[in-house]
Amino acid sequence: MQRIARKVCHLIKKVYLCIVNALKLTMGERIKKLKKIRIHREGTSELFYSAIAIFVICTGLWYLLYSVSPLACHIVMPFVCGILVAAWLMVLNFYRCPIRYFNGDTERTVVAPADGKIVVIEETEENEYFHDKRLMISIFMSPLNVHANWFPVDGRVKFVHHQNGNYHKAWLPKASEENEHTDIMITTPEGEDILVRQIAGAMARRIVTYAKPEEECYIDQHLGFIKLGSRVDVYLPLNSKVCVTMDQPTTGDQTVIAKLR
C-alpha cells in the first residue's frame, strides 16, 4: 500500500509540474505578445480624451446620484461605469498596433497588407489604371481586426490617389469601385506595377494613407490606417502565383498572399 501511495504521489507531482510549466509557458508567450503590441498613433489622442471624458462623467454622475439617493448611487454607478469602460476597452482594442517584421525573402513576395479574411480571389478587368485584366485579392477587416495597413511589396510609390464615394458594406463586390477609397500604385524593383486600394466600409469614415509619391517603400513599413470595418484590395499581374484560399484568415505583414513570377 505504501508503494502504491508513493507512486500515486509521484504521479500527482509530475502532473502538477507539467501544468505549472505549461502555464508558465503560456504566460510567457502572452507577455511576449503584449510587449509587441502598442497603440497606433491614430488613436492616442482619442483614447486620452475619451478616458478623461469617462472619468468626468462618472465622477459627476456619482456626486449627483449620491446627493439624491446613496442606495441608487451604489446600484446605478457600477452599471454605468462598466458600460463606459467596456466601450473604451473596445476602442483600445481597435487601435492596437502589433510590432511585426517579415522574416522571409521579400523578393517577388506579396504579403497581406492587413489583418482580416480573404473575401475575393478573382481575375477582374481593371479599367482605371491598367486597362487590362488583373488578379485581385481582397482582405476584409472586421471591427475586431487590427486596422493598421502595411506595404505588401518592396518598391517605389508611383502615385497616391484618393477618391470620394459611398459607404457600402466592405465585403460587397461593388465596394471596390463605388466606396470611398485611396489607390496606391507601387512599382517593384523588377518593374511590376502593383495597385493597393484602401476601401472605407459601412462604418468606416476615415482612410489614412502614409504613402507618398516617389518614396521608396518596403514590406514591414506602415502604408496607412482605416478606421472601423473596411477592406484592402491588391491588384496583381495575372501570372502571379496565389498562396491563399477563400475565407483564409490573414495576418498583416506576415501572411504571404502571392508570388510574382
C-alpha positions in Angstrom: 0.0 0.0 0.0 2.8 2.4 0.8 4.5 1.6 -2.5 1.2 2.4 -4.3 0.7 5.6 -2.3 4.2 6.7 -3.3 3.6 6.0 -6.9 0.3 8.0 -6.8 2.0 10.9 -5.1 4.8 10.8 -7.6 2.3 10.8 -10.5 0.4 13.7 -9.0 3.6 15.6 -8.6 4.5 15.1 -12.2 1.1 16.2 -13.4 1.3 19.3 -11.2 4.7 20.2 -12.5 3.5 19.7 -16.1 0.6 22.0 -15.5 2.8 24.7 -13.8 5.3 24.6 -16.7 2.6 24.8 -19.3 1.0 27.8 -17.5 4.4 29.5 -17.3 5.0 28.9 -21.0 1.5 30.2 -21.8 2.0 33.3 -19.6 5.5 33.8 -21.1 4.1 33.8 -24.6 1.3 36.2 -23.7 3.8 38.6 -22.1 6.0 38.4 -25.3 2.9 39.1 -27.4 1.9 42.0 -25.2 5.4 43.5 -25.5 5.0 43.5 -29.2 1.7 45.5 -29.2 1.5 49.2 -29.0 -1.3 51.8 -29.5 -1.4 53.2 -33.0 -0.7 57.0 -33.3 -4.1 57.5 -34.9 -5.8 56.6 -31.7 -3.7 58.1 -28.9 -5.5 61.4 -28.7 -9.0 59.9 -29.0 -8.2 57.3 -26.2 -6.7 60.0 -24.0 -9.6 62.5 -24.3 -12.3 59.8 -24.1 -10.7 58.4 -20.9 -10.8 61.9 -19.3 -14.5 62.3 -20.5 -15.4 58.9 -18.9 -13.7 60.0 -15.6 -15.6 63.3 -15.6 -19.0 61.7 -16.5 -18.6 59.0 -13.8 -17.5 61.5 -11.1 -20.2 64.0 -11.9 -22.9 61.3 -12.0 -21.7 59.8 -8.7 -22.0 63.1 -6.9 -25.4 63.8 -8.4 -26.8 60.4 -7.6 -25.3 60.3 -4.1 -26.8 63.6 -3.2 -30.3 62.2 -4.2 -30.1 58.6 -3.0 -26.9 56.8 -1.8 -28.6 53.5 -2.4 -29.5 54.4 -6.0 -25.9 55.6 -6.5 -24.4 52.2 -5.4 -26.8 50.4 -7.7 -26.6 52.5 -10.9 -22.9 53.6 -10.8 -21.3 50.2 -11.3 -23.6 49.5 -14.3 -23.0 52.9 -16.0 -19.2 52.9 -15.3 -19.0 49.2 -16.5 -20.6 50.1 -19.9 -18.4 53.2 -20.4 -15.2 51.3 -19.5 -16.2 48.4 -21.7 -16.8 50.7 -24.6 -13.4 52.4 -24.0 -11.6 49.0 -24.0 -13.3 48.1 -27.3 -11.8 51.3 -28.8 -8.5 50.5 -27.2 -8.6 47.0 -28.9 -9.4 48.6 -32.2 -6.3 50.9 -32.1 -3.9 48.2 -31.1 -0.9 48.0 -33.5 1.4 45.0 -33.2 5.1 45.4 -34.0 5.8 42.9 -36.8 8.7 42.0 -39.0 8.6 39.7 -42.1 11.2 37.0 -41.7 11.2 35.6 -45.2 12.7 36.7 -48.5 10.9 39.7 -49.8 12.0 39.4 -53.5 8.9 38.9 -55.7 6.9 38.3 -52.5 3.5 39.8 -51.8 2.4 39.9 -48.2 -1.0 40.6 -46.7 -1.4 44.4 -46.3 -3.9 43.9 -43.4 -5.3 41.5 -40.8 -8.6 40.0 -41.8 -10.1 37.4 -44.1 -9.7 36.7 -47.8 -13.1 37.5 -49.4 -12.1 37.8 -53.1 -9.6 35.9 -55.4 -10.5 36.6 -59.0 -9.5 37.9 -62.4 -11.0 41.3 -63.0 -11.0 44.0 -65.6 -9.1 47.0 -64.2 -10.1 49.9 -66.4 -8.9 52.9 -64.3 -5.1 52.4 -64.5 -4.1 49.2 -66.2 -6.9 48.9 -68.7 -6.5 45.1 -68.8 -7.2 42.1 -66.7 -5.6 41.8 -63.2 -5.6 39.3 -60.4 -7.5 40.9 -57.5 -7.1 39.6 -53.9 -9.3 41.3 -51.3 -9.0 41.2 -47.5 -12.0 42.2 -45.3 -11.2 43.7 -41.9 -13.9 43.4 -39.2 -14.1 45.9 -36.4 -12.3 43.4 -34.2 -9.2 43.2 -36.5 -6.1 45.3 -36.3 -6.7 48.2 -38.7 -3.1 49.2 -39.5 -2.1 48.6 -43.1 1.3 47.5 -44.4 3.0 47.8 -47.7 2.5 44.4 -49.5 5.7 44.6 -51.6 9.1 46.4 -51.7 9.4 49.1 -54.3 8.7 52.8 -55.1 5.4 54.6 -54.7 4.3 55.7 -58.2 1.3 57.7 -57.1 -1.4 58.1 -54.4 -5.0 59.0 -55.4 -7.9 59.5 -53.1 -11.5 59.0 -54.4 -14.6 60.1 -52.5 -17.6 57.7 -52.7 -20.3 55.7 -51.0 -20.1 53.6 -47.8 -21.5 50.2 -48.9 -20.6 47.1 -46.8 -17.0 46.5 -47.4 -17.3 42.8 -48.4 -19.7 43.6 -51.3 -18.2 43.5 -54.8 -19.4 47.0 -55.7 -17.5 48.4 -52.7 -14.2 48.2 -54.5 -15.2 50.8 -57.1 -18.1 52.7 -55.5 -16.9 53.2 -51.9 -14.6 55.9 -50.8 -11.1 54.6 -51.4 -7.4 55.5 -51.7 -5.3 54.0 -54.5 -1.5 53.5 -54.1 0.5 52.3 -57.1 3.8 50.6 -56.3 6.5 49.7 -58.8 8.6 46.8 -57.6 12.3 46.5 -58.2 11.5 44.1 -61.1 9.4 46.8 -62.8 5.9 45.3 -61.9 3.2 47.8 -61.0 1.1 46.7 -58.0 -2.1 48.5 -57.1 -3.2 48.6 -53.4 -6.7 50.0 -52.7 -7.7 51.1 -49.2 -11.6 51.0 -49.0 -13.9 52.5 -46.5 -16.7 50.3 -45.3 -20.2 50.9 -44.0 -18.9 52.0 -40.6 -15.5 53.5 -41.7 -15.4 57.2 -42.2 -11.7 57.9 -42.4 -8.9 56.5 -44.5 -5.3 57.5 -43.5 -2.5 56.9 -46.0 1.2 57.5 -45.2 2.5 56.6 -48.6 4.0 59.5 -50.6 4.6 59.6 -54.4 8.2 58.8 -55.4 9.2 57.5 -52.0 10.9 54.1 -51.5 8.6 51.6 -49.7 9.3 48.3 -48.0 7.5 45.4 -46.5 7.3 46.0 -42.7 6.5 49.7 -43.3 3.1 51.1 -42.5 1.0 52.0 -45.5 -1.8 53.6 -43.5 -4.8 53.0 -41.3 -8.5 52.6 -41.9 -10.9 53.4 -39.0 -13.6 50.7 -38.3 -14.7 47.9 -40.7 -13.1 48.1 -44.1 -11.2 46.3 -46.9 -8.0 46.3 -48.8 -7.7 45.1 -52.4 -4.4 44.2 -54.1 -4.2 44.1 -57.9 -1.5 41.8 -59.3 -0.3 40.6 -62.7 -2.4 37.6 -64.0 0.6 35.2 -63.9 1.1 35.7 -60.1 1.0 32.6 -58.0 -1.8 32.8 -55.4 -0.7 31.5 -52.0 -4.0 31.9 -50.1 -7.5 30.5 -50.3 -11.0 32.0 -49.9 -12.0 32.7 -46.3 -8.5 32.2 -45.1 -7.5 34.5 -42.2 -4.6 36.8 -42.9 -2.1 38.5 -40.6 -0.8 41.8 -42.0 2.9 41.9 -42.9 3.1 38.1 -42.2 0.9 36.1 -44.5 2.2 35.6 -48.0 -0.7 36.0 -50.3 1.1 35.7 -53.7 4.4 35.3 -55.5 5.3 37.4 -58.5 6.7 35.4 -61.5 
